[in-house]
């Protein structure tokens, strides 16, 4: 009886085990997305998943100035102008403004001048801006009012502040209409020394009264500036304001499309300046308030940031015009539809490229850049040199978007240096020879996976004044052969070296190889191949290149003091105007003499004269001609070896719609649409869990255990004996 | 014992002051306040005036250690060192150079660090001790030799390999857990499985060998021989006698690291996007945020001192022969 019962128990246990195993195997077939990193259900919302690798330092539009900060604030704040999403070349279009600004020129007496007035007669320029009525701020606690119309949270007690963990702990929210005064207030904020706007020093040169205002309010609280006026910036009516700048500065309008000139309600500073809030990290820098399509619903820069659609966003529709070809690409399919299309954007902190890339392939990120580790997996080059996706990427329906960025990287010469600098024919020929020898096409192929275009001058493609074809090449470095630019033979460079007095690269003073110094911050072991490559380029001319590696701070110091000889530097455009590139070689911007952005300290009176003429002109034939003259001057003088314009490669899943790279605009999110059904289907297909290796591992473990158990039993017996 | 603890706490003050001075000197040998300002202000349109303004707003316009122009005690107090260091001893870490409150950040970030480090420590301890005991049980057999070889192999592999390999195998190929990420509350569990598993696995090699050494030392002692002579089985001898006595070095070794668990692991947190304190310090060093660097070094020192104190106390608890005086 007992043995029968025991046998039955044994059979029951075995059945249970088999059942468990079957359940596991069955769930292997039906289970899905155990690896989904998102806990929350999307609840029918259209959600976009993005990542950020470095937490943004500032979300205050007066302070933020880097791309990872703009990724957020450009969706929240709205300056009066924006870049057209589809049109190229880049074109400004009103955002909150009713139209383009009315521009008036004034003489030194304040009298109005004709629009054709001479630049020398123009003492001031007025920008008159009118904003659309009815635009409202996002719902926010700082605007919450009680029944009596008093702000609820402007006088928090210490006890109330102690209880606060986050801004979300304040349940009441409010809103109000956007006024011109908010734009004026923000410009005053730019001037306040306590806010430390990175463009404050620059704007002192342009906006009337900016500097005086800055001094006047130096010891005042931020919110106290509301009732102090700045002479150059005035609200003329609830919807109209005026900015008066010194002289003529046509590029000023581009600044009006940057978040610096977004509106700020004075209530923000009154609220956030309450003592104790800063200790809780509740500051304007972390909890923005704007009128844009999104509001920051969750701000945990240590883990996740979430943008939610602003329920009070004003009417704005998807553009109905673009450049030729846009319609065929389906980029006008949403024309006239209310923006934004996405309800929520989740940004996850992802510091390493490997997990980021793998999660993109699993469909948990909608877009990705391409790190060099993954480049071969994602991109292949055709026989003609064009970049395309690999078969694996195409199978997943991934889209590739490439764009030449509005940036330039260059090898600069310190023009104050006795050997490579100066205006002498000898030094010029030496620089020209080096420009031919340093083969940036090879550099792009080796170190950038082909992601770049060798530069022919200062201006990148897409910026006014950039010339394509034969007219656009640098004739001192390239020849036009068979319809394309071809780098000159190294013999030409050697000849230039000889003409410069360095026959065979030998310095006549020492009768040994000419020694030049390359100052760089690239000192890690990963940088060694790049530095060796530079050495080899100079060796072609017989020059010995000495790498002077140093840390970033010391390098900056060398540049400020003019102690560097040759350096590698870069510039990314603030706005799409050639002035923003040529000013990098403008004499009065020399770094050593004036602390400006002319890092090579290039000085050429002819260049300066043409630059001054060009910067104040509207785009047209005359300006284009001057730009080409400027290009010719710097190509001949060669203060830089024009390196390359990087090419951005981005990958997007097939469900990512309305995709068009816009290197100037930062507020593209509102145009993006996601096909959520397609994404859900693909994710489920790509992320079925695999259990069978676990089963095998378990069996192997049991098999390994058997000899251990046998050995143990034998040992126990030995002990007993 | 109370006197001993008070004395140790008092000893800690000069120690912490020394650490603070050392951090300060090392940091400012490499970075000047001007460098810090330029790093924070970015690369574009940075003028000398902007740098001066930044320094003035954050109190970095004062002399570093000695203010020759000041009068009386202000020669010492009107310096960057004094202004930035006094608050530390009251655990007032102040505001980072980018404007965030450091105490609030630390409070927020220490829990994810702990959520990874504590289970890794406990599970790792159990696994390592179990394997070490098994190896001692099978000592002088092919199983022990194979185990030692395996441990040496495991020790020889970089922890980075375990992380990338684990993410690839379990997260990407088997798709059983998310590759990286973190969430609050119970939702954090699915994100913690992989880092904890990898943390435990990567520590097996060294951990098992270390505990095996401790157990082997004990297993040869007289009381073990006596236990065997009494007729106890090998397992009873190991688990009831050897383990108990070997617990003294194990426990003290564990207690000393307990406070430091809050400080997190740099590589693990970075690869798994765990918002802990591990990457906080490195991020601060990279961005030359002296306020955070100083606070984290100070906190690390305090926790280490606490760890050592707890170790001394734990000695008295596990070994009655030890008395603190």
Interface residues (C-beta under 8 A of the other chain):
Chain A: X33 X34 X35 X36 X37 X39 X54 X57 X58 X65 X66 X193 X194 X196 X198 X199 X200 X201 X202 X278 X279 X280 X281 X283 X285 X286 X300 X302 X303 X348 X349 X350 X351 X352 X354 X355 X356 X358 X359 X361 X362 X364 X551 X552 X553 X556 X574 X595 X597 X687 X688 X689 X690 X691 X693 X694 X707 X708 X711 X712 X715 X716 X719 X720
Chain B: X30 X31 X32 X35 X38 X39 X40 X41 X42 X44 X45 X46 X47 X48 X49 X50 X53 X54 X57 X95 X98 X99 X100 X101 X103 X104 X105 X108 X109 X112 X134 X137 X138 X141 X143 X164 X167 X168 X171 X172 X173 X174 X175 X176 X177 X178 X179 X180 X181 X182 X183 X187 X190 X191 X228 X233 X234 X235 X270 X271 X272 X273 X275 X279 X283 X287
